[in-house]
Amino acid sequence: MLKTSTTNNDRRNFIQKITLAGTGLCLIPHNIYPNLPLKMKIVKVGMIGLDTSHCIEYTKLLNDPNAPEEIAGFPVVAAFPLGSSTIESSYSRIPKYTKEMEEMGVKIVDSIQELLDQVDVILLESNDGGVRLKQTIEVLKKGKPMFIDKPVAASFVDVKKIYKAANELKVPIFSSSSLRFLKNADAIRNKNEIGKVMGATTYSPCYIEPSHTDLFWYGVHGVELLFTVMGTGIKSIRRDFTEQNDVVYGTWHDGRVGVYRGRPHWEIGFGGIAFGEKGNLTMGPHDGYSSIVSEIVKFFKSHDAPVLPNETLEIYAFMEAADESKRNKGETVLLEKYLK
């Protein structure tokens, strides 16, 4: 029995420890937010795939005892580590990131089903898009809201299957690169900083993984930024590809033109420039993950996705069409057949 002199914080920690003891998750960091009101609900976050640095960065932010109010109360409590078994750059990271997650108090589980039984919402972080369809279907069947990190899948066919299943099962999901939430990108899209965007050029590293549609693996960052400021309405694309340069030109239905440029080097960085009716504005460099984590938590609270399915599907259709243009030596590809 608690003594009458017990402080609110002591009482909170005591209650939480009893709750955790009943679940077998004694390391869950529910009591890391000392300033949260007692009545505030803790939403347990589960993570699938520990083969990307995003796992560590997101968990550090969400499990920070001094997390800002807008993200506090959403700790990562458990994770299923397996992602790719075929892509060396992914599976080689799993042991290191698994150890780091355990050191942050996150329980490592043996299956996605075990994970789903212990959490409320999901961060899908498997770096290999080839395993995403199977993983997402497991989550969707359980009805858990889910953020899907890039890439949604390894092919446009699987991307469409994932969004179709989410729609049929009425489970909220969304996917995005963190570049969508760059400060100036938000000012252009949501605050009319430069008026109507007449065109834009964006860039990012563009490493290619042979098992994926080319731009899905890393070019998605710059393509996401392009659509953030240009919006939907793509009509056609053509792609110029060499070993050192990868340039995709997109024409929108209203005649505007957007360009994505990628190179297989980190030195290119992340960013771009948008050309508006009232002036131009540069975007970048990448400034960390605080903004996207804030948007993910908003989504988990409201179930309203900040990026609608039709926009994500158009982004991935753009990248799939770029592969077709590459195969056909730079021919223009109409997006209509991908977006029916």
C-alpha positions as CSV (number, residue, x, y, z in Angstrom):
1,M,0.0,0.0,0.0
2,L,1.3,3.5,-0.9
3,K,2.2,5.8,1.9
4,T,0.3,9.1,2.1
5,S,3.5,11.0,1.7
6,T,4.2,9.5,-1.7
7,T,4.8,12.2,-4.4
8,N,2.8,12.3,-7.6
9,N,5.9,11.2,-9.5
10,D,6.5,8.3,-7.2
11,R,2.9,7.2,-7.5
12,R,3.1,7.5,-11.3
13,N,6.2,5.4,-11.5
14,F,4.8,2.8,-9.1
15,I,1.6,2.4,-11.1
16,Q,3.5,2.2,-14.3
17,K,5.9,-0.5,-13.0
18,I,3.0,-2.6,-11.8
19,T,1.4,-2.3,-15.3
20,L,4.6,-3.2,-17.0
21,A,5.2,-6.2,-14.7
22,G,1.9,-7.6,-15.9
23,T,3.0,-7.4,-19.5
24,G,6.5,-8.8,-19.1
25,L,7.9,-5.6,-20.6
26,C,9.8,-4.3,-17.6
27,L,12.2,-2.3,-19.7
28,I,9.5,-0.3,-21.4
29,P,10.3,3.4,-20.9
30,H,6.8,4.5,-19.9
31,N,8.1,6.3,-16.9
32,I,10.7,8.4,-18.7
33,Y,8.4,11.5,-19.0
34,P,8.4,12.9,-15.5
35,N,6.3,15.9,-16.4
36,L,3.4,14.2,-18.1
37,P,0.0,14.5,-16.3
38,L,-1.0,11.2,-14.6
39,K,-4.2,11.1,-16.7
40,M,-2.3,11.3,-20.0
41,K,-2.5,8.1,-22.0
42,I,0.8,6.5,-23.0
43,V,0.7,5.3,-26.6
44,K,3.0,2.3,-27.1
45,V,5.0,2.5,-30.3
46,G,6.4,-0.7,-32.0
47,M,9.1,-0.8,-34.6
48,I,9.6,-3.3,-37.4
49,G,13.1,-3.5,-38.9
50,L,16.3,-2.4,-37.3
51,D,18.5,-1.9,-40.4
52,T,18.4,1.9,-40.8
53,S,19.8,4.7,-38.8
54,H,16.2,6.1,-38.7
55,C,15.5,3.5,-36.0
56,I,18.0,5.0,-33.6
57,E,17.2,8.7,-34.5
58,Y,13.5,8.3,-34.1
59,T,13.8,6.4,-30.8
60,K,16.2,8.9,-29.3
61,L,13.6,11.7,-30.0
62,L,10.5,9.7,-28.8
63,N,12.1,8.3,-25.7
64,D,13.9,11.5,-24.6
65,P,12.8,12.3,-21.0
66,N,12.8,15.9,-22.0
67,A,10.8,15.3,-25.2
68,P,8.7,18.4,-26.1
69,E,5.0,18.2,-25.3
70,E,4.0,17.5,-28.9
71,I,5.8,14.2,-29.0
72,A,6.0,13.1,-25.4
73,G,4.0,10.0,-24.4
74,F,4.8,8.0,-27.5
75,P,7.8,5.9,-26.5
76,V,9.2,3.1,-28.7
77,V,8.7,0.1,-26.4
78,A,9.4,-3.0,-28.5
79,A,10.9,-3.8,-31.9
80,F,11.2,-6.7,-34.3
81,P,14.7,-6.4,-35.8
82,L,14.5,-8.4,-39.0
83,G,14.3,-6.6,-42.3
84,S,16.4,-7.7,-45.3
85,S,18.1,-11.0,-45.6
86,T,19.6,-10.3,-49.0
87,I,20.8,-6.7,-49.0
88,E,24.2,-6.6,-47.2
89,S,24.0,-2.8,-46.4
90,S,20.8,-3.5,-44.6
91,Y,21.3,-6.8,-42.7
92,S,24.8,-6.0,-41.7
93,R,23.5,-3.1,-39.6
94,I,20.9,-5.2,-37.6
95,P,23.2,-6.5,-34.8
96,K,24.6,-3.0,-34.0
97,Y,21.2,-1.2,-34.1
98,T,19.5,-4.0,-32.1
99,K,22.1,-3.6,-29.3
100,E,21.6,0.2,-29.3
101,M,17.8,-0.2,-29.1
102,E,18.2,-2.6,-26.2
103,E,20.4,-0.1,-24.4
104,M,17.6,2.5,-24.8
105,G,15.2,0.1,-23.0
106,V,13.4,-1.3,-26.0
107,K,12.4,-4.9,-25.9
108,I,13.4,-7.0,-28.8
109,V,10.8,-9.6,-29.9
110,D,10.8,-12.6,-32.1
111,S,8.0,-11.9,-34.6
112,I,5.8,-9.2,-35.9
113,Q,2.8,-10.9,-34.4
114,E,4.4,-10.8,-30.9
115,L,5.2,-7.1,-31.5
116,L,1.6,-6.3,-32.5
117,D,0.2,-7.8,-29.3
118,Q,2.3,-5.4,-27.2
119,V,1.9,-2.0,-29.0
120,D,-0.7,0.5,-30.2
121,V,1.0,1.9,-33.3
122,I,3.7,0.9,-35.7
123,L,6.8,2.5,-37.3
124,L,7.7,0.3,-40.3
125,E,11.5,0.9,-40.8
126,S,12.7,-2.2,-42.7
127,N,15.1,-0.7,-45.3
128,D,14.4,-3.4,-47.8
129,G,11.2,-2.6,-49.7
130,G,11.1,-6.2,-50.9
131,V,9.8,-7.3,-47.5
132,R,7.3,-4.5,-47.0
133,L,4.2,-6.0,-48.6
134,K,4.2,-9.0,-46.3
135,Q,5.0,-6.9,-43.3
136,T,2.4,-4.3,-43.9
137,I,-0.4,-6.9,-44.5
138,E,0.4,-8.4,-41.1
139,V,0.0,-4.9,-39.5
140,L,-3.1,-3.9,-41.4
141,K,-4.9,-7.1,-40.5
142,K,-4.4,-6.1,-36.8
143,G,-5.8,-2.7,-37.5
144,K,-2.7,-0.8,-36.2
145,P,-2.1,2.8,-37.5
146,M,1.3,2.7,-39.3
147,F,3.9,5.1,-40.5
148,I,5.8,3.5,-43.5
149,D,9.3,4.9,-43.9
150,K,10.8,5.1,-47.3
151,P,10.5,3.2,-49.6
152,V,6.9,2.0,-49.3
153,A,8.0,-1.0,-51.3
154,A,10.5,-2.2,-53.9
155,S,8.1,-1.9,-56.9
156,F,5.1,0.3,-57.8
157,V,2.9,-2.9,-58.0
158,D,3.5,-3.6,-54.3
159,V,3.0,0.1,-53.4
160,K,-0.4,0.0,-55.0
161,K,-1.2,-3.3,-53.2
162,I,-0.3,-1.8,-49.8
163,Y,-2.5,1.3,-50.3
164,K,-5.4,-0.9,-51.6
165,A,-5.2,-3.1,-48.6
166,A,-5.1,-0.2,-46.2
167,N,-8.1,1.3,-47.9
168,E,-10.1,-1.9,-47.8
169,L,-9.3,-2.6,-44.2
170,K,-9.8,1.0,-43.2
171,V,-6.4,1.3,-41.4
172,P,-4.7,4.7,-41.4
173,I,-1.2,4.8,-42.9
174,F,1.1,7.3,-44.4
175,S,4.6,7.4,-45.8
176,S,7.1,10.2,-46.4
177,S,10.7,11.2,-46.6
178,S,11.8,13.6,-43.9
179,L,12.7,16.2,-46.6
180,R,9.0,16.9,-47.1
181,F,9.1,18.7,-43.7
182,L,12.1,21.0,-44.4
183,K,11.3,24.5,-43.0
184,N,11.3,26.3,-46.4
185,A,9.4,23.5,-48.1
186,D,6.6,23.9,-45.6
187,A,6.7,27.7,-46.1
188,I,6.3,27.2,-49.8
189,R,3.6,24.6,-49.7
190,N,1.5,25.7,-46.7
191,K,2.3,29.4,-46.1
192,N,2.2,30.7,-49.7
193,E,5.7,32.1,-49.1
194,I,6.5,32.6,-52.9
195,G,2.9,32.4,-54.3
196,K,2.1,29.7,-56.8
197,V,5.1,27.5,-57.6
198,M,5.8,27.8,-61.3
199,G,8.6,25.2,-61.3
200,A,11.3,23.6,-59.1
201,T,14.5,21.7,-59.1
202,T,15.4,19.4,-56.3
203,Y,18.4,17.1,-55.6
204,S,19.6,14.3,-53.4
205,P,22.1,11.4,-53.4
206,C,20.8,8.6,-55.6
207,Y,22.4,5.3,-54.8
208,I,20.7,2.4,-56.7
209,E,19.9,-1.0,-55.3
210,P,19.3,-3.5,-58.1
211,S,16.4,-5.2,-56.4
212,H,14.4,-1.9,-56.3
213,T,13.0,0.5,-58.9
214,D,16.0,2.8,-59.2
215,L,14.8,6.0,-57.5
216,F,12.9,4.1,-54.7
217,W,16.1,3.3,-52.8
218,Y,17.4,6.8,-52.3
219,G,16.3,9.1,-55.0
220,V,12.9,9.2,-53.3
221,H,14.2,11.9,-50.9
222,G,14.6,14.5,-53.7
223,V,11.5,13.3,-55.5
224,E,9.4,13.7,-52.4
225,L,10.7,17.3,-52.0
226,L,9.8,18.0,-55.6
227,F,6.2,16.9,-55.1
228,T,6.1,18.8,-51.8
229,V,6.4,22.1,-53.6
230,M,5.0,21.3,-57.0
231,G,2.0,19.3,-55.8
232,T,0.2,16.6,-57.7
233,G,-0.9,16.6,-61.3
234,I,2.1,15.1,-63.1
235,K,1.5,14.4,-66.8
236,S,4.7,13.0,-68.2
237,I,8.4,12.5,-67.5
238,R,11.7,11.7,-69.2
239,R,15.0,10.7,-67.7
240,D,18.6,11.3,-68.7
241,F,20.9,8.7,-67.0
242,T,24.7,8.4,-66.9
243,E,26.9,6.8,-64.3
244,Q,27.5,10.2,-62.7
245,N,24.2,12.0,-63.3
246,D,20.6,11.1,-63.0
247,V,18.1,13.7,-64.1
248,V,14.3,13.4,-64.4
249,Y,12.2,16.1,-66.0
250,G,8.5,16.1,-65.1
251,T,5.8,18.1,-66.9
252,W,2.6,18.8,-65.0
253,H,-0.8,19.0,-66.6
254,D,-0.9,22.8,-66.2
255,G,2.4,23.2,-68.1
256,R,4.7,23.6,-65.1
257,V,8.0,21.8,-65.1
258,G,9.8,20.2,-62.2
259,V,13.3,18.6,-62.3
260,Y,14.9,16.0,-60.0
261,R,18.7,15.6,-60.1
262,G,20.5,12.7,-58.3
263,R,24.1,11.6,-58.2
264,P,25.7,8.5,-56.5
265,H,27.6,10.7,-54.1
266,W,26.8,12.1,-50.6
267,E,28.5,15.3,-51.6
268,I,25.4,16.5,-53.6
269,G,23.5,16.8,-50.3
270,F,19.7,17.4,-50.0
271,G,17.8,20.4,-51.2
272,G,16.5,22.4,-54.1
273,I,15.0,25.7,-55.3
274,A,11.4,26.5,-56.0
275,F,10.5,29.3,-58.5
276,G,7.3,31.1,-57.5
277,E,5.2,34.0,-58.7
278,K,6.5,36.2,-55.9
279,G,10.1,35.1,-55.9
280,N,12.3,32.0,-55.4
281,L,13.2,30.1,-52.3
282,T,16.0,27.5,-51.6
283,M,15.4,24.4,-49.6
284,G,17.9,22.5,-47.5
285,P,20.2,21.3,-46.2
286,H,18.6,18.4,-44.3
287,D,18.1,19.5,-40.7
288,G,17.4,16.3,-38.8
289,Y,14.3,14.3,-37.9
290,S,12.5,16.4,-35.4
291,S,9.9,17.7,-37.9
292,I,9.0,14.3,-39.3
293,V,8.7,12.7,-35.9
294,S,6.4,15.5,-34.8
295,E,4.2,14.8,-37.9
296,I,4.2,11.1,-37.2
297,V,3.0,11.7,-33.7
298,K,0.3,14.0,-34.9
299,F,-0.8,11.3,-37.3
300,F,-0.9,8.7,-34.5
301,K,-3.1,11.1,-32.4
302,S,-5.5,12.1,-35.2
303,H,-5.2,9.3,-37.7
304,D,-5.2,12.0,-40.4
305,A,-2.3,11.5,-42.7
306,P,-0.3,14.6,-43.7
307,V,0.3,13.1,-47.1
308,L,-2.7,11.7,-48.9
309,P,-2.5,8.3,-50.7
310,N,-3.0,9.8,-54.1
311,E,0.1,12.0,-53.7
312,T,2.3,9.2,-52.5
313,L,1.1,7.0,-55.4
314,E,1.9,9.7,-57.8
315,I,5.4,10.1,-56.4
316,Y,6.0,6.4,-56.8
317,A,4.5,6.4,-60.3
318,F,6.9,9.2,-61.2
319,M,9.8,7.0,-60.1
320,E,8.5,3.9,-61.7
321,A,8.0,5.8,-65.0
322,A,11.6,7.0,-64.7
323,D,12.8,3.4,-65.0
324,E,10.7,2.9,-68.1
325,S,12.2,6.1,-69.6
326,K,15.7,4.8,-68.8
327,R,15.1,1.5,-70.4
328,N,13.9,3.3,-73.5
329,K,16.9,5.6,-73.7
330,G,15.2,8.8,-72.4
331,E,11.9,8.5,-74.2
332,T,9.0,10.6,-72.7
333,V,6.6,8.4,-70.6
334,L,3.0,9.4,-69.9
335,L,2.0,8.8,-66.3
336,E,-1.7,8.1,-67.1
337,K,-1.2,4.3,-67.4
338,Y,0.4,4.2,-63.9
339,L,-2.3,6.4,-62.3
340,K,-5.5,4.9,-63.7
